[in-house]
Every structure is written in structure tokens, then in C-alpha cells.
């Protein structure tokens, strides 16, 4: 439970006539602080303390979560991180070819994937010239901000071998 | 059949909103939550929770089989789908019926009728509503024939789309073949339905919508809302009633929406969306949404009704308790959507941990939210954090009170769009009322703060 806007309004009406400027309520399941702000304004700060009541037979699975991709990168290699945490996609949309594959040449500005955060898409740029050496995060996997998405070999990018990308 | 125990198959502020009505009506609420939200504020508010699945929506909030399993497991009489996710999904409605659980929403046939945008268009036309000139385009020859009638610029729309998704602008005849191809392949990928249709593009349009409520026999119109302040088809600010519209046009839109609801034998809450042409003071049917809307509180403020309670009553099979003549609109209400986004960085999403939440309170002020101090805003779902809803005696009063309320609102820990609303309220065109759907992009270009350099 929590206090409804109607409950809070009732508290405010009582306070308005009392001349008090602040009230702090502590109930078993919640705390509420209301404060007078200026001539007519009020604020309410509510904290519902109650723990969620999990229905029998509906317990959450063990918080195993997907394994975090290894963060160590071999010497001389460069890790590509997401611009912000989110779900990593290797292709512009389902059913289309990936932006890049292992062995592809990339420039700093090459888009190597997209990250979906709160239903918004942000492109991931390689940030370095080189060759894609390895993917650490799979298509559709969630990546924290410090997760390694892929690893680029910058040295071989300079060598410019004949194998083209795309 | 009475609803004693309701499964809420949604999340965020709408889950909290539905739980409130359950508490008030004495209905036991059970929240179906993903692994990311087992300890959310709605989870604490509900009488119970049931695990729906892993954090990604595709494996939880979008999994209709998991929703029905959860409903059966907890012995729920009914499922409230909220908005978004599975709220207009005929498969969920069907599966609920199969499991003997009430789906709090329209009949499966209605969901099909309005989910297919071409079918909805033809129902609207048959109900006497004006539709934007256009038609189906099965191939390029078809498209060129329709284009010749409606002229350029025009929009290619996916039949399975809606809500701004699956739309493409064509400025001239030369662009049509390529854009049509692109639209068909994108529609196939996004909606599993390659069909598209063309509509004349109306540049200076306003988004005005009528709230309807039906019991399957009759329907009432509960006034209109203006939702023209949008960025990339996402609404940011809504108000009721729609300002600067002649009385006669309000009445015509309401009558049109009722005619469509009646034709469909509609049961539940629905929203009939119109494009209002400011210059000509005429309107066209766009689409119908078969669910509760994010912006429903502005209608609740001016009508004094609890729309979730009304929705539950008609889902129980009760006849409407409101007659059209009982619907009286009082004052003006507005809603600011407070999103976890960074305006200064092109509305970059800002998930994370909330440190503190202080909300404005008082008569005519309501905040619908799912966060409190210590809450986590997960990166998996949309960015809506809270809705500030303010009721005033008229539009100017509501806006003045909103300005004061925004000064008191504090959500610390993530970046929010509160500053956008403060800037919006200072804009003279906005204050005058009746802006079109292109207004906000113009406003942004003029007002967007310089991005802060991050080293």
C-alpha cells in the first residue's frame, strides 16, 4: 500500500489549518514527510518500506544472470565499450547482416553495433583503426557500461592486408 | 463476473496507477514483474507479486503465454494489460479467454478491427468520419494511382504500424518507388505485415483525441485531449480539453468518435485520434487505440472519473454507469511527462539509481510515478519516470500552477526532462495554445542548450 493523493491532500488540509510547516509520519509500512514551500506550495516525500509479497509458486529464479564478458584484453589490443549501458545488437535490424564481422577492417568512425537503452538506439563506433579480432558480447545480450563489446587489433589495421570488409 | 483478484501485466507508473484503484475498490492486486523489477515501488504497493520472466521485455512483459501462466498460477480473475507491451494484442486477449480469465480490454474482434490500420480507416469512413485522403497501395502502380489523387507530399504508412511507427514521408513522385520499397521491407520486418497505404501529408496538424468508454451496447465520449507537443512521435505534454477549438468542432469530433465506437460494438476504454487542421478548422480520423492511454489522467481531472475503475466495471460485464448528459468537463488539466533523459545531450537515456524523490502536493496536483528514493530505473524499458498532472480553473491557471509545481519537483540520481517543461512553459507560442505537431522540433532548434563538453 501507499498513501493516495487523496490521503496526502487530507493531511495537507489538516496542516493548513494548524499552521505547522512540516509533518513527518512513520507508519509500519511507510514514511511520509510533507513540507510547506512558500505561501501556497507543499511537497510530499514518501517512502514505501514494505517488502514485496511474493506469491507461492512464483518465486524469482536465482539471480544467476548472464555471465559477464571477460574484461581483460590481450596486450596491444583495444576494447570497444558501449557508449552507455544497454542491449547490444550487431545488426541494424533483425534479419540483416551484422555491421562488422571478425576480420573486418574498421576506422574510428565505423559503426560496429548499436546499443538499445530505454527503447532508444545509440550507435557504437569502433573508436580506433584496425581489424575486428573478437566479439565478447553476443547479439541481443545486455551490456553494462564497462562491458567489453568487442576487441580490435589496432596493429593489423596499419598493415592494411588485402582482405576487405563489408 | 466480479473481479476479486487482478493481475497487472505491466510495469512503471501505470502499474502503480492501476494498483491504487484496486486498493480503493477492495480488489486484490497482483503485479507480474520481470526480474529487473521484483523490488520496484509498484511491487511494494501491490498485495502480491509474481515473477513474469527475465528482464528483457520479449521474455517477460511481451510474453503472452507467461502472462496467462502467471494469472492462472495466482488465481487471478482478470488481467490488466496497461498500455504498450501486450495491451492491444489479440493473442493475449484470446489466451485469457481460453484460460477463463477476463482480459481488461476490448473484445478480440475490436482489437483486430482497430489494430489493422486499413480496416480501422474503412470502419471510420463507414461510420461517417472524415479520413485523410489516401488508400491502399499493393504495388507501385497502385501507389502511383493513389498519389495522383492525393498529391505530394504524402506519407507511406504500415498497415500494422500506428503511434508514429512505420511512417515515411514522400516529398515528390521521384521518391515514391524507392520509399515504397523501403516501407514494405521495413513493415515486413517490424510488423510481420508487408501491407502499406498512402495518406496525404498534412504539415500544420494538431493531434487531438477523444476518450470513449463503451460497454459493448452503448458508449459515452469523455471529452478530448490535445497531444501535439511531440518529439519523434513521442508525446511530452498533454492537456484536456484541446484548446482553441470551436465548440461545434469539439461536438463533431465527439459524435464521430461515438459513431465509430458504436459501429464496433466497443467495450472498454478507447481513444479515437484525429488530425486537426488548424487553418481549415477541420479534422480527420487517424487511428483508434484500444487501451488506456498514458495521458488518461488529464481526462480524469476534468471529468472527475476514475477511468481504471470504469474500465474494470465494463470488463466485469456491467453496463455503463455514466450517461452522456452526466459528462461535465470542469476546468483545464495538463500533464508533463517526466522522462529519464538528458535534454542537453539529444535526450540521451539516463537509467540508474534514484537517490531522492520530492513531489509537489496539494489541491489539483497529482503525480503518477513508480520511483521513490532507492528505486532503480532499469535500462530495459521506456524512459517515463513520472507524470505531473495539474488541474486549474482554466488553461492559464493550470499552466501557472504547473510552473510552480515544477519548481518543487525533485527527482535526484538520474537526469530528467523536468527542465524541458520549465522551458516549454516559458514559450509564448506554447502559452498561446493550439501548437501543431511540428512545434516542438522548432522549439528545440531555438532553445536547445549548448551541449556540455564531456572530457
HADDOCK unambig.tbl for C-alpha pairs under 7 A between the chains (distance, minus, plus):
assign (segid A and resid 1 and name CA) (segid B and resid 45 and name CA) 4.34 0.50 0.50
assign (segid A and resid 1 and name CA) (segid B and resid 46 and name CA) 6.57 0.50 0.50
assign (segid A and resid 2 and name CA) (segid B and resid 45 and name CA) 6.09 0.50 0.50
assign (segid A and resid 5 and name CA) (segid B and resid 366 and name CA) 6.41 0.50 0.50
assign (segid A and resid 9 and name CA) (segid B and resid 362 and name CA) 5.75 0.50 0.50
assign (segid A and resid 9 and name CA) (segid B and resid 363 and name CA) 6.65 0.50 0.50
assign (segid A and resid 12 and name CA) (segid B and resid 362 and name CA) 6.89 0.50 0.50
assign (segid A and resid 42 and name CA) (segid B and resid 360 and name CA) 5.87 0.50 0.50
assign (segid A and resid 42 and name CA) (segid B and resid 361 and name CA) 5.21 0.50 0.50
assign (segid A and resid 42 and name CA) (segid B and resid 362 and name CA) 6.25 0.50 0.50
assign (segid A and resid 43 and name CA) (segid B and resid 358 and name CA) 6.40 0.50 0.50
assign (segid A and resid 43 and name CA) (segid B and resid 359 and name CA) 5.33 0.50 0.50
assign (segid A and resid 43 and name CA) (segid B and resid 360 and name CA) 4.34 0.50 0.50
assign (segid A and resid 43 and name CA) (segid B and resid 361 and name CA) 5.07 0.50 0.50
assign (segid A and resid 43 and name CA) (segid B and resid 408 and name CA) 6.76 0.50 0.50
assign (segid A and resid 44 and name CA) (segid B and resid 358 and name CA) 5.90 0.50 0.50
assign (segid A and resid 44 and name CA) (segid B and resid 359 and name CA) 5.30 0.50 0.50
assign (segid A and resid 44 and name CA) (segid B and resid 360 and name CA) 6.27 0.50 0.50
assign (segid A and resid 44 and name CA) (segid B and resid 361 and name CA) 6.01 0.50 0.50
assign (segid A and resid 45 and name CA) (segid B and resid 357 and name CA) 6.36 0.50 0.50
assign (segid A and resid 45 and name CA) (segid B and resid 358 and name CA) 4.83 0.50 0.50
assign (segid A and resid 45 and name CA) (segid B and resid 359 and name CA) 6.31 0.50 0.50
assign (segid A and resid 47 and name CA) (segid B and resid 372 and name CA) 6.29 0.50 0.50
assign (segid A and resid 47 and name CA) (segid B and resid 373 and name CA) 6.96 0.50 0.50
assign (segid A and resid 48 and name CA) (segid B and resid 44 and name CA) 6.92 0.50 0.50
assign (segid A and resid 50 and name CA) (segid B and resid 44 and name CA) 5.73 0.50 0.50
assign (segid A and resid 51 and name CA) (segid B and resid 44 and name CA) 5.64 0.50 0.50
assign (segid A and resid 52 and name CA) (segid B and resid 39 and name CA) 6.34 0.50 0.50
assign (segid A and resid 52 and name CA) (segid B and resid 43 and name CA) 5.34 0.50 0.50
assign (segid A and resid 52 and name CA) (segid B and resid 44 and name CA) 4.50 0.50 0.50
assign (segid A and resid 52 and name CA) (segid B and resid 48 and name CA) 6.58 0.50 0.50
assign (segid A and resid 52 and name CA) (segid B and resid 49 and name CA) 6.66 0.50 0.50
assign (segid A and resid 53 and name CA) (segid B and resid 47 and name CA) 6.78 0.50 0.50
assign (segid A and resid 53 and name CA) (segid B and resid 48 and name CA) 4.70 0.50 0.50
assign (segid A and resid 53 and name CA) (segid B and resid 49 and name CA) 5.95 0.50 0.50
assign (segid A and resid 54 and name CA) (segid B and resid 48 and name CA) 5.71 0.50 0.50
assign (segid A and resid 54 and name CA) (segid B and resid 49 and name CA) 4.96 0.50 0.50
assign (segid A and resid 54 and name CA) (segid B and resid 50 and name CA) 6.03 0.50 0.50
assign (segid A and resid 55 and name CA) (segid B and resid 48 and name CA) 5.94 0.50 0.50
assign (segid A and resid 55 and name CA) (segid B and resid 49 and name CA) 5.85 0.50 0.50
assign (segid A and resid 55 and name CA) (segid B and resid 50 and name CA) 5.73 0.50 0.50
assign (segid A and resid 55 and name CA) (segid B and resid 74 and name CA) 6.89 0.50 0.50
assign (segid A and resid 58 and name CA) (segid B and resid 50 and name CA) 5.21 0.50 0.50
assign (segid A and resid 58 and name CA) (segid B and resid 51 and name CA) 5.72 0.50 0.50
assign (segid A and resid 59 and name CA) (segid B and resid 51 and name CA) 6.48 0.50 0.50
assign (segid A and resid 60 and name CA) (segid B and resid 51 and name CA) 5.59 0.50 0.50
assign (segid A and resid 86 and name CA) (segid B and resid 379 and name CA) 6.14 0.50 0.50
assign (segid A and resid 117 and name CA) (segid B and resid 349 and name CA) 6.55 0.50 0.50
assign (segid A and resid 117 and name CA) (segid B and resid 379 and name CA) 5.32 0.50 0.50
assign (segid A and resid 117 and name CA) (segid B and resid 380 and name CA) 6.29 0.50 0.50
assign (segid A and resid 118 and name CA) (segid B and resid 349 and name CA) 6.38 0.50 0.50
assign (segid A and resid 118 and name CA) (segid B and resid 379 and name CA) 5.10 0.50 0.50
assign (segid A and resid 118 and name CA) (segid B and resid 380 and name CA) 5.40 0.50 0.50
assign (segid A and resid 118 and name CA) (segid B and resid 381 and name CA) 4.74 0.50 0.50
assign (segid A and resid 118 and name CA) (segid B and resid 382 and name CA) 4.53 0.50 0.50
assign (segid A and resid 118 and name CA) (segid B and resid 383 and name CA) 5.58 0.50 0.50
assign (segid A and resid 119 and name CA) (segid B and resid 381 and name CA) 6.25 0.50 0.50
assign (segid A and resid 119 and name CA) (segid B and resid 382 and name CA) 5.68 0.50 0.50
